[in-house]
Amino acid sequence: MNARDLFYLVINNLKRMKARVVMTAMGVLIGSVAVILLVSLGLGLQRSFTQSLGEIGDLTLLEVRQSYDMGPVASTNPQTDNQLDNDTVDSFRQLPGVKAVTRKAYLQGGSMMRYQKYEGYGSFMGVEPSQLELLGFQMASGEARIAPGQVIVGAEIARNFYNPRTYEQVDPTTIDLQDKNLELVLQRYPEPDPNSYDPTQPPEVEEQTVRLRVVGVIKKSGGQVDYAIFMPIKEVEKYNLWATFGVPSKDPWSNSVWVKTTNPSTALDVEKAITEMGYMVESPRQFIESMNRFFLIVQAVLGGIGAVALLVAAVGIANTMIMAIYERTQEIGLMKSLGARNADVMLVFLAEAGGIGLLGGIGGVLVSLALAALGNSIGGPLLAGSGLFPAPTDGSMNLTLLYMPVWLVIFALVFSILIGMASGVYPAIRAASLDPLNALRHE
């Protein structure tokens, strides 16, 4: 039996039992819709999460810190054998795939910025000027080069200014910090004298004002860099000593090392090598991977729930095909008497079962596309305004609730056909095992 004969035979057989085929295919349609919509819901939530994050940060930038003793009770003191000193920084630079390495120090003590008549705040970070340009920051204006008295600022720093008299936030579009002067007001609180301490008279705050020149503004990236102000690390260390009255801080979280890799594919190898050296590594990639794993689990659970409905439809296909055997027993006997092999009879019934699955799958895809469009038009704006996800970085107020990629449509069609054929295996075997003489005598 060639493919053409098989096709026409299957079509004619399905036409003879239209009502039963339609009802059975409806079960497959419902199961297909359940699978497609539930999986597309998981995909849509993942897509909305990605849209809301935008560019979460530089995947090639790793932040390295000292490891801690994680015994029965977690220690707050770093291990003493993995100090982030100059020798450690040099060893990081020797790793394959590393483009730049710089020590990073945060400004300690109280601090405040002044720009014209406004006040503001930001995260001041000290980095090595020789490594700053190698970190690969995309500049909106200026250059990624700093010297004493110079800084480059993140894209969101302008949002941090407010009017000190009204405490109203300043419109960031009205502030252009490029080539402007900032005043950094440093504050420190002197240690009270235990012999003359008066709790009703708090100690006076000492201040030091530093003038800084903005020589560059970094493009928005979606990471912590957007809210950072970079200056030479020696300047930050000098101001930190002033804030602590010349006593170096022992806070391990105030210092870390940035490691810039050549591309995201090498970041994983570099991260693994540094971890094996006994250090903690933080990167945006870890967060993204953990969220992707979470959404994969969500999609698997939702898809499994939908697959149950499709398996129930498979029982209906099997029942339809078994009924067809009783009704077409003489036909099967005639086919065998004319030379049809058992394999030919099985192929006919498997093809009919697969055809019912295909009809249900096509209907399920069409219904799912319509429901997905309706769900996105209604649920997308509601999802954006629910507060469950941050607003998209492109400014739109519509998130994707149901996302149906091409592979999901193809998978649903193939899965429906396979479910149909699997349901027809037992009826096909039963039809092929009929004795031709007994089948012809069947009333």
N, C-alpha and C positions, 0 to 999 in steps of 0.2 A: 504494500500500500504506500503510494507516494504522498508527498506533503499536500499536493493539490486535492487529491481524493479525500484525504483525511480532513482537510479544511471544510470542504463542502458537506461532508457527512456530519461533522460536528455541528455546523451551522443549521442544517436541516433538522437534526435531532433536538437541538435547543429550541428551534421554532415550534416544534410539536408540543412542547410543554412550557409555553410562554408564561402562564400565570405562576407555575411553580418556580421557574427560573427567576422571574422578577422578585418573588417573595424571598427566595433564597439569597439572591444578590443583594436585597435590601439589608439582610443581616450582615453581609460582608461590608456593605456601604457604611453601616453604622459603626462597625468595628474599625474600619479604615479611618473614618472621621475621628473616632476617639483617639486612635494612635497618632494621627497627624496633628490634631489640635493640641493634645497634651504634650507631645514632643516639641511642637512649635512654641508652646507656652514657655517651656524651659529655655529654648533657644532665644525667644524674645526677651525674657528676663535677663539672660546673659548679655544679649546685645544692648539692652537698655543700660545695664550696669556699665558696659564698656563705653557707650555714648556719653554717659554722665561723667565718667572719669576723664574722657578725652585722652590726652597724652599724660599718662600717670607719672612720667618721669623718664630719666635717661636710663635705659636698661643696661648700658655699658658702665655705669657708675656704681661702685661698691663702697660701702662705708664699713670700715674695719674697726672693731673695738677689742679691748681685752676681754678674755673669757673669765667666767666666775666659777667658783667651786659649787657645783650643784649636787651636794650630798643630800642626806635625809632632810637637812634644813638648809635652804639656799643661803649662801653667803653673800653679803653686800660688798665684800672686798675682792678685788681682782686677784687673779693668780699672779704671783711675783715673778714667775719664770717666762712671762710673755709680755714684757714691757714694750710699748710702742715708741722705741727710741730711734735714733738716726740709723743704727745698724739694721733695725727691722725694716725701716723704710727702704734702705738700699737693697735688702733681700727681696722685697716686693718688686722692686724695679727690674730684678733679674728674671722674674717669672715670664715664660713665653706668653705672648698675647697682651702684655701690659704696655699701655701707651704713656701713662703719667701716674705719678704717686705724689701726694702732698700731705703733710701733716695739717690738721685742721683744729683750730681752737676757737671756742665760743667766748664772747665777751662776758665777763662776770661782773657782779655788782649791779647797781641800778644804772640805767641809761635812758636817755630820751633824745629825740632828734628835734631840731628846729629848722624850719624852712620858711623864710620871710616871716609872716605873722602866724604861721601854723606850727603845731607840734605834732609829733608822730612817734612811731616806734618801728622796730625791725629787728631781725635776728642777725647780729654782727658776727661774721665768721672771719677768722684769720687763716689765710692760705699762703703757700710759698709763691711769690710773684713769678718765679721762673717756670712754675708748673701750671699757672692759671690758664694761659693760652692753650696749653695742650689738653685741658679738660674739655675743650670742644664746645663751649657755650656759644649758642647762636645769638649774635648781638643785634638788637633793634637799632641801636645807634652807638657810636663810639667804638672803642677797642677794648679787648680783654687784657689790658695791661695796667698794672697798678704800681705805684711807688709810695713812699711815705707821704701821708697827707692826701692820698687819692683813694677812691673807692669806685667799684662798679655795683650797680643795684639791680635787684630782680624786677620783673615786670609789674608785680603787684604792690611794690613799696609805696607808690603814689596813693594807693587806697588807704594807707594807714595814717594819713594826716587828718587832723581835725582842728576846728577853731577852739582854742583853749577857753574863750569867754562863753561860747554857746554850746560847746561840746558837740557840735554838728559835724558830721563827716564831710570832708571836702570832695567835690566832684573830681575824680582822678583824671578826667579828660582835660581839666584846666591846669594840670601840673605837668610840666616837662622838666625833668631833673637833669637832662643832659647838659654838661658844662656849667652846672649850677653849684653854688656853695651850700653845704649843710653845716650845722653846728651840732656836734655830739656832746651832750651834757652828761658827764660821768658823775656818779654819786657813790659815796661810801659813808658808812656809819661807824664812828669810832667806838672802840671797846669802852664800856663804862668803867669808871674807877670805882672798885668796890668800897673804898674808904669814903667816897663822897657821892655815892649814887643816890639820886633822888627820883623815885618813880614818877613824881608829879612833874618833873622837868625832863622830858625826853632829850637825848643828846642831839646837838645840832648836826645837820647833814652837811658834809663837806662836798663841794662840787668842783669839777674841773671841766672847762669847755675846750673842745678840740674842733678846729675848722677843717672840714674835709671837702675835697673837690670831686664831683661826680664826673668821671671820665668815660663812662659807658653804661648803657642800659641793656639788660639781657632780654631776649624775646621770651614770651610766655611759653612755659613747658608743661605746666600742670604739676610740677614737683615742688620740693621744698626750696629749690633755687629761686622760685618766684618771689619768695618773701625774705630773701637773704640779702645782706650787704657785705661785700667782700673787701677786705683790706689786708695789707701785709701782716703775716702772722707775728712778726717781731713787734709790730705796733700793738697788736692785741695782747701779747704776753706782757708788754711794758705796762699797759693800762690795767691788766689784771693784777700785777704786782702792786700797783698803786692802790687798787681797790681792797687788797688784802693786807695792806701795810707792810709790804715786802716779804710776806710769808707765802711761798708757792702753795697753790691749792692742791689738795690730794683727792679732789673729786674726779673719779675716772671718767665720768660721763661728760666732762667739759672738754675732753680731748679725744680725737679719733684720727683716722687716716682715710683719705679718699684714694681709691684705686680706680683708674680709668683704663678700660680694656679697649682693644682695637675695634671690636664689633660684638654684638650681643651673643653670637655663637661661641666666642671664646670666653665670655664672662662666666659661664658655668664651670669651665675647667679651672679658671683662675680662682673662683670662689671655693672650689673643692680643695685646691692646693693650699689656700690661706687657712681654711678650716682645719686641714690636717696639721698645720703648723701651730694650732692651739689658739686661734683667734675667732671671735664672733664676726660674722659677715651679714650685713643687712643690704637688701637691694629691692627695687620695685619688682623685679622678676619673681621674687619669692611670693610677694602678695598676689600678683597676677596668677601665678601657678596654683596657689592655694584656692583662689576664687574659681578658677577654671575647673579644678577637681570637684569643688562643691557643686557647681552647675552641672557637671557630668553626672554626678550622683542624682541630682534632681531630675535630669532628663531621663536617666535609666529608670527611676521609680515611676515617673509619669508615663513613660513608654510602656513599662510593664503593666501598668493599670489598663492602658488602652489595648494592649495585646490580649488581655483576658477577654475583652469584648469580641476581639477578632477570633479567638479560639472558640468562643461560644458559637459564632457564625459558622465555624468549620463543622460543628456537629450538624448544623442544618444542611450543609452541602453533602455530608456523608449520608444523611437520611434521604435526601433527594435522589442521590445516585443509587441507593439500595432499592428505593421504590421503582426507579427506572429499570432495574434488572428484572423485577417481577413483571413489569408491563411489557418488556421487550425480550422475554425469554425465547420465544419462537424466532425472533429476529436474530438473536445471538446464535441459535442453532443453525439457522439458514446461512449466516456468515461463515460458520465453521464448516458446514457441508460444502460450501463453494470454495473452500481452500484457505479461509482466513486462519492464521496461526493464533495461538494463545497470546502472543506478544501483540498482535494486531488488535485483538479485542481489548486487551488492557490499555493499549495506547488510545483507543477511541474513548474509553471511559475516563482516563486520566486527562485527555484533552478537553472533554466536556466539563469536568470538574474545574480544570484550570481556567476555562472560558468563563464559567460562572464567577470565579474569583476575580478575573480580569474586569468583568462588567461591574462588579461591586467596587473594585479598586478605582476604576475610572470615575464612577459616580461619587465615591468618597473624596477623591481629589478635587473634583469640581465643587462639591458642597463645602469642602474645607477652605478652598480659595475664597468662596463667597463669605463664609463665616469669619475668616481671618481678616478680610477687608473691612467687614462690619465691626469686628472686635477692635481693630486698630483705630478706626475712625471714632469709636466711642470710648474705648478703654485707654487709648494712648494718651490723650490729654488728661484723663483722670489719674493715670499712673504718674504723669509728670507733675501734677499738682498735689499728689498724695504725701510728698515728703519722704517717701521710701527711698528714692534715688535723688542725688543732687541734680540740679538743672544741667542740661547738656551744655558743653563749652561753646557750641556754635550759636547759642542764644535761642534755639528753638524750644517751644514748650510742648513738643509732642514726642513721646517715647514709643518704642516698638513693643507692643504687648504680645503679638503672635508673629513669629518670623518663620517663613517657610522657604528654605533654600531649595535649589533644584534637586540636590541629592536626597532630600527628604521625600519629595514627590516620587522620584524614581524608586526609592526604597519601598514606599508604600505600595506602588504598583507591583513590584517584584514580590514583595512579601504576601500580597493578596493572592497572586497567582500560585505561589508556593503553598500557601495555606489551602487553597482549593485543590491542588494536586495531591497534597498530603492527605486531605480528607477523602479523596477518591481512590486511594491505594487499596483499601480493603474491599470496596465495591468492585474495583477493577479485577482484583485477584479472584473474587467470587464469581464474576462474570466469565473470566477466562477458564475457570475450573469446571464450568457446566459441561455435561456430556451432550454432544450434538443430538443424539437420537432422543434422549429424554427431553431436551429442550424443544425439539420439533413436535413432540407429542403433548407438550404443555398446553393446557387450556387457559 
